[in-house]
Amino acid sequence: MHIVAPESVGLSASRLEQVTTWMEAQVSSNRLAGLSTMIHRHGQCAYFNTTGQMDREAGKAMAADTIFRIYSMSKPITAVAAMICYEEGRFQLDDPIAKFLPEFTEMEVWDGNPDALNTVPAEGYITVRHLMTHTAGFSYEFMEAGPVEAYYREHKISFNPGRQKVGGADLAAVTTRLAAAPLVRQPGSGWGYSVSIDVLGRLVEVWSGQALDRFFAERIFQPLGMTDTAFNVADGNVDRFAACYEPTTGGGLGGIGSQNAGIRKSEGIGLKLQDAPSDSHYLQIPDTFSGGGGLTGTIGDYGRFCQMLLQKGELDGTRILGRKTVDFMAVNHLPNNNDMAAMGQPVWSESSAEGIGYGLGMAVVIDAPTTQLIRSSGEYFWGGAASTAFWIDPEEDLFVVLMTQLTPSSFYPLRSELRVATYQALID
């Protein structure tokens, strides 16, 4: 990995030492076992560092080529795949998904009674745009919100092979199960994090005639040189696969979206192994290709994906999307330019709600001061359940990728702390 002098791209080398100090503190304070950070500006890598261990039990140091579970950082990749199909004329954003998946033709909607799963007919169709903006009315099985989520768990509606607890369910089968479940809310009426992007992945299969893993490999990963990104860790790469941890209390995926998220602690409360690399389900090719959260990959691979987006769809002479398409993805698509707070967004650890809209497959900053974090309006970003994160700041021609492995996401305020350490180093 070629790293340029930070001053050549408007960053201070001495002030970037604050990022190094911050990273080392995450390990020494027992917040994280290890982490990697990449800062790019003006098309060049100005900072890259790893610290701590990728596998404490095996005594393996974090490395530049460590492979991570990226969970929901899979979502922007699936959105790019869908927009490749969009550019080919396969669909329009306001097409009902029932046009391609007839099982979604007659949907029922939970009536809001917390004690029973009573339903009313949907008032309109779910559209592709609803999927890409999390306004379709779906949910997640691991949320404890109400009877719809209980229905998901009872009927094995999970796109995550590690939680599915049923064999042989491919993406088409799980999507069909989902179509029989009631929606949490009327389509288009509110923002709610959900399996929407998994359904979008199934649509990519229908539009392209390829399994999702093949489409990703042939249309995104191979052209961009993302050689280590896949739905499983290949046999020859197991030694590079990181362990995943959780805090000794309040950890696990069940804590996502809870009040544990964003806890303000200067010292860690301890770590315990959550998923060992030697026997993880990621070592096998999954039955279900989860475009919403199933990928693994390296920080270098994800950096190439970010650079492609920052360069409006092109990297090293290879064009994945048109310039205008990327611009279109990275603007707010919520109704009336609302932020997520106005759309009823519940507590969720990947983002705050105020001043944050949602584009096509990723959050977008529509009013930076309202977010009360140091950032630029027009930034787009997302994160993953194991506390990974990326953000792309077109105003500063900058992107940042953070890789670590701690569930639940944002148990500590890692992302906001890294923002301060990054932006204080800007000098031009």
N, C-alpha and C positions, 0 to 999 in steps of 0.2 A: 504494500500500500504506500503510494507516494504521498508524502506530507510536505506541504510548502511552508515557507516562512510565514507565520501568521500576519505579520505587518504587510505582506504583499497583497493580502485580501482584506485589509482594514480591521484586523484584530491584533490585540496586544499579546505578545508571547508571555510577558511577565504577568499580565492580568489573567491569562488563561490558566496560570498555576492555581487560581482559585478553584477551577474545575477539578484539577488533580487533588487538591486538598479535600474538596467535598467528596470525591470518589473514595479516597482513602478513609475518610471518616465513616462512610457507610459500612465499611468492613470492620474497622476497629471498634465501632459502637455496637456491633452485632446486629445491625439492621439487615444487612445483606451478606450472603456468602461471597459474592463477587459480582462485578458489573463491567460493562464496556460502554464507552461513549464516543461518538463521532460527531464532529462539527465541520460542515462544509460551507464555504462561501465563494461566490463568483466561480463556481465550477471546480473548486480545488478543496482538498482536504486540509484544513488548517489545524485540526486537533484530532488525535485518536489515542485512546488509552484504555488499558485493561488493568484491573486490580482485583485482588482476592482470588477465590477459588471457584471453578466451575463445578467441582464435585468435592465437597469437604471430606466425605467418607473415604474416597479414594486418594485424597491428597493431590488432586489435579488443579493446577493453576488455570485461571481464566486466560484464554488465548484469543488472538485475532480471528481464528477460524472456528471458534466454539459455535455449536449449533444449539439454538434456543427454540422453545415452544413460543410461537408468536401470537397464538390465540386470535383475538379480534383484530390484530393488525393484518390478518388475512382479508378482512372486509374490503379495504381499498383495492386490493389485488382483484378480488371478484368483481368489484365495480368497474375496474379498468377492462376486465374481460367482457363484461356486459356492454361497455361502450364501444369496444371493438366490433361487437355484433351490431350495435346501433349504427355505427358508421357504414356497415355493410347493408343497411336497410332491412334488418331482420325484424324490427319492431319500432314503435313510437312510444315515448314515455307514458302517454296517457292511454295506451292500449290496456284493456282489462287482461289480467294474467289468465283468466279463464279462456281467452282466445287460444292460448298455448297449452294450458293445463285445465281441461274441462272440469276436473273434480272441484274446482273453486267457483263453479257457476252459481250455486245457491248456498250462500254462507249465512250462518246464524251468529248473533251477537249476544253475549252475556248482558243481562239487564241491570247488573250492578248490585244485586242482592248478595251481601257477603256470606249468607248462610245457605245459599242454594244456587245451582247452576241453571237458572231459568234463562231463556233466550227469547229474542225477538229477531225478525228477519233483518238482514243487512239492508241499509238504505241505498247502497250503491256498490259497484264493483271495486275490488282491489285492483289498482293499476300498477304498472311497473314502477312508476315514480313513487308510489306509496312504499313499495319494497325498498327502494334505494334511499328513502328518507326516514325509514322506521315509523311510518304513519299508517301501516296496513292494518293494525289492530292485533297483531300477533304478540306473543310473550316468550319467555324462556321457562323451561321446566324446573330450573334450579332456584327460581324466585319463589318466595313464600307468600306471594301477594294475595291469592284468593282461589276460588274454585276452578278457574280456567287452568291455572298452573297445576293444580291437583289433578285435573283431567289429563294434562300432558304427561305427568308422572305415571298415572295409572295406565295410560295407553302407550307408554314407551315412545313418546314423541320427543326424541333427543337426536340431534345431529352430531353430537360429540361421541365418538366410539368408546371413549373411556367411561362415559356415564350411561351409555345406551342400555347395557345389561340385556341385550338380546342380539343374537348373531344373525348374520345374513341379510341385514336390512340395508339395501343400497339407497342412494340419494332419492331415487324415484319412489321407493317404498315408503320412506319416512315422510316425504313430502305428501304422499297420498294420505297417510295417517293424519297429518296436520290438517288437511282439508276437511276432515270430519270433525275437527274440534271447533268449539265456538270461538269467536273473536273476543278480545278484551274490551274493545270499543269499536264504534263505527269507523269504517275505512276513511282516512283523511281527517279525522276529528281531533287527533292528538298525537303527540310524540311518545313512543314507548320502545325502549330497547328490546330487541327480539330476534327471532330466527329469520327475519325477512331476507337477510343477505344469503342465508342458506337456500331459501326458495329461489332467489336470484341465480344462485349457482346451478340449480336444477334447470332454470330457464336457459342458461348458457348452454347446457347439454342439449336441450331441445332445439335451440336456434342453430347450433353448430353441427349437431349430429355426432359430437364427440363426448366421451367421458370427461368430466371436469379436470381430472389430473392431466389428461393428454392435451386438452386445450391450453391449460396453464403452461405446460412444458413447451409446447410448440409455438404458441403465440406470444408468450411473455418471458418465461424463464430462459429459454435457450437464446432468443434474440438479445436479451439484456445481459447475458452472461451470469445469470443467477444460478450458479451450478449446484448450490447446496440447499436450495429451497424446494420442498416437496411435502406431501402429506405423511411421509414416513421417513425415518432415518435409515439410510442404506447400510447394509452389513459392514461395509468398509469404513463407515463414518461413525460407528458407535463410540469409539474412543474420544470423539470430539463432542459428544452430546452431553449437555449440562444436566445436572440434577436440579430438581425443582423443590423449593422449600416453602414452608409456611411458618408464621410466628407460633410460638409455643402456646399462645392463647389467641383466640379470635381469627384463626387462619382458615385456609381452604376456600374452594370456590363458592361455598355457601355464604361466605362473607361478602361477596360482590354485591354492590348496591345497598349494603347495610350501613348503619351509622358508624361501623368500624372504619369505613373508607375515609382516607384523608386525615387520620388521627395525627395529632401534633405531638410527636415524641422525639426528643433529641437522642435518647438512648434506645437501642433495641431491647426487646423483651425476650430474646432467644429465638433460635431457629430449630425446626425439626424437619426431617426429610418428608416430602410430600409425594414425590415421584422419582424413583431411582432410575438412572439411565440404563441400567443393565436389564431391567425387566419391565420397562415402560411399554404401554400399548403402542407408542409411536414407533416401535421397532418393526411393527407389521404394517402392511398396506391395509388401510381401513376398509370396511365394507361401505361406509358412508363418507363421501368426500365433502367435508364441511367447509364451504366457502366462507362461512361466518366465523370460523375459529379453529380450523384443523391443521394449519400449516406449521412447518418448522423451517428454520433458516438461520443464516449468519447475519451479523451486523453489516458486513460488506455487501452481501446480496441486497439487503433492504436499503442500504445507502444507494445502490444503483437504481433501484426502483424510485426512490425519492428524487434522485437527480434527473431521471427521465421526466417525472412530473414537473419539477422546477424548470426544466428546459422545454416545457410545453409539448411533451409527448415524444421527444427524441433523445437518444443517447448514443454517442460514438458512431454517428451516421446511420443508426437504425431507428426508424420511426415506428412507434407503437400506436400512437393516436395523433390526430390532427391538433394543431395549436388551439383552435377555437373550441374543440371538444374538451380539452383540459380546462380551459377557462370556464366553460359551462359547468363542469363538474364542481369547480371550486367556488361557486357562488351559492348563496342561501336559496334553497328550494322549498322552504317551509311557507305555508300560505301567508300572504300579506306581509312577507319579509319578517315574520315573527321570529323571536328567539325561542329556544327550547323551554325557557321559563313560562312564556305565554302559551306554549303548547302542552302544558301540564306535565313536563318531564319530572319523573320521580327522582329520588336520590340515586345517583349513579356515579361510580368512581372514575370513569374514563373522562369525564368532563363536568365542569360546573354548567349551569343553565343560563345565567344572565349574560346577555351580550353574545351568546353563542347560537348560531343557526346550524343548519345541516344541509350540506350539499348532496352530491350523488355518491354516497358511500363513505363520507367522512364529514366531521364537524368543521365548520368555518366560523371565523371570528368576524362578526358584523359590527361590533362596537367595542373596541379594545378597552377603553376606560371603564366600561360597565363591568367587564370581567374581573376587574381589580387584580389583574396579574400583568406583569411586564410582557407585552406582546404587541403585534401589529394587526390592525384591521386588515382583513384579507388573508390572514394566515389560515391554513387548514391542517388538520391533525387527527390523530386518534391514538389509542393504546391497546394493550392486551392484558388479559387476566393475570398474567404473571409479572405485572408491573413494567412491562416493556412500553416504549412510547416513541413516537416520532412527531415532529412538526415541521412544516414547510412554510417559510416566511418570504413570499415573493417581494415584498417591499424592501427587505434587506438582502435579497438574493442569497438566502441562507436556509439550510436545513440541519436538523439535529436528530440523531437516533440514539436511544438509550436501550440497552439490552441487559436484563437481569432475569432472575427466576424466583419470584416471591408471590405467592397467592395469599390473600386476595389483592387485587389491583389497588394501588394507592393506599395501602394500609399505612404507609408513611407518605409524607408530601414530597416524594422524590422529584416529581416533574416540575412543580413550582420552584423548588430549590435549584434544580438544574437550569431553569430559565434565568434566574437571577445571575447565577454564575456565568452563564453564556453571554447574556446581553451586556453585563458590566464590562466585558472584554472588547466590545466594539469601540473603535477609536476614529472612524472616518465619518 
